[in-house]
Amino acid sequence: MFNRHYFTTRRLALGLSVEELAGEIMVAPSTVYRWESGETSPNLRTLIRVSRSLRVPLHALAEQAGGDESTTRAIQPAEIHRIAKENNDER
């Protein structure tokens, strides 16, 4: 589950406005506002870009949903590696 509170705290700690972060990760500012309000969450591909921009490990942006692992999607290392490689190949 996406940790919107940590996401917002980290963005503010880096002195990034919503618009600046949105530009860095190639999404609309309204998307960042929706993440921060809890209305939506980023997909894994976008979450990787977010973790790079906020300079935090990917797992820092995820949280356990009350310890109920059945409701928390496990992020598999192979999937992270594959998506990160695709992102690097696109550059």
C-alpha positions as MATLAB code, in Angstrom:
seq = 'MFNRHYFTTRRLALGLSVEELAGEIMVAPSTVYRWESGETSPNLRTLIRVSRSLRVPLHALAEQAGGDESTTRAIQPAEIHRIAKENNDER';
ca = [
       0.000    0.000    0.000;
       1.260    3.490   -0.868;
       2.421    5.556    2.113;
       1.005    8.949    1.156;
       2.057   10.584    4.415;
       5.707    9.659    3.958;
       5.490   10.697    0.298;
       4.199   14.159    1.219;
       6.627   14.583    4.106;
       9.581   13.667    1.915;
       8.475   15.979   -0.927;
       8.209   18.872    1.518;
      11.552   18.011    3.177;
      13.238   18.290   -0.218;
      11.529   21.634   -0.808;
       9.703   20.398   -3.902;
       6.374   21.868   -4.891;
       3.702   19.561   -6.259;
       4.294   21.068   -9.683;
       8.076   20.522   -9.528;
       7.748   16.897   -8.495;
       5.052   16.271  -11.083;
       7.358   17.624  -13.775;
      10.238   15.416  -12.633;
       8.181   12.232  -12.675;
       6.175   13.141  -15.788;
       2.659   13.236  -14.329;
       0.085   16.007  -13.999;
       0.143   18.013  -10.749;
      -3.446   16.899  -10.150;
      -2.180   13.316  -10.021;
       0.242   14.183   -7.197;
      -2.571   15.959   -5.335;
      -4.727   12.812   -5.656;
      -1.901   10.652   -4.274;
      -1.421   12.972   -1.324;
      -5.129   13.010   -0.536;
      -5.319    9.216   -0.711;
      -7.767    9.272   -3.611;
      -5.409    7.237   -5.824;
      -1.962    5.636   -5.672;
       0.847    5.463   -8.231;
       1.430    2.271  -10.178;
       4.738    0.452   -9.754;
       6.388    1.990  -12.812;
       5.580    5.498  -11.565;
       6.505    4.608   -7.998;
      10.021    3.765   -9.188;
      10.325    7.256  -10.723;
       8.958    8.758   -7.488;
      11.510    6.919   -5.355;
      14.321    8.227   -7.562;
      13.065   11.811   -7.446;
      12.554   11.719   -3.688;
      15.887    9.893   -3.219;
      14.418    7.134   -1.072;
      14.331    3.351   -1.439;
      11.202    2.018   -3.062;
      10.108    0.149    0.054;
      10.044    3.443    2.015;
       7.034    4.510   -0.049;
       5.110    1.339    0.791;
       3.436    0.444    4.039;
       1.743   -2.612    5.430;
      -2.033   -2.365    5.582;
      -2.521   -3.015    9.280;
      -0.295   -6.056    9.105;
      -2.771   -7.839    6.826;
      -0.443   -9.105    4.135;
      -3.318  -10.424    2.044;
      -4.340   -6.833    1.291;
      -0.811   -5.647    0.551;
       0.632   -6.360   -2.879;
       4.125   -7.793   -2.535;
       6.592   -5.991   -4.772;
       8.758   -8.707   -6.253;
      12.448   -7.820   -6.760;
      12.461   -9.330  -10.258;
       9.548   -7.113  -11.256;
      11.272   -4.019   -9.868;
      14.465   -4.912  -11.724;
      12.598   -5.467  -14.993;
      10.725   -2.164  -14.792;
      13.843   -0.240  -13.734;
      15.712   -1.712  -16.707;
      12.881   -0.730  -19.060;
      12.953    2.813  -17.664;
      16.725    3.028  -18.229;
      16.363    1.663  -21.784;
      13.798    4.374  -22.581;
      16.284    7.159  -21.774;
];
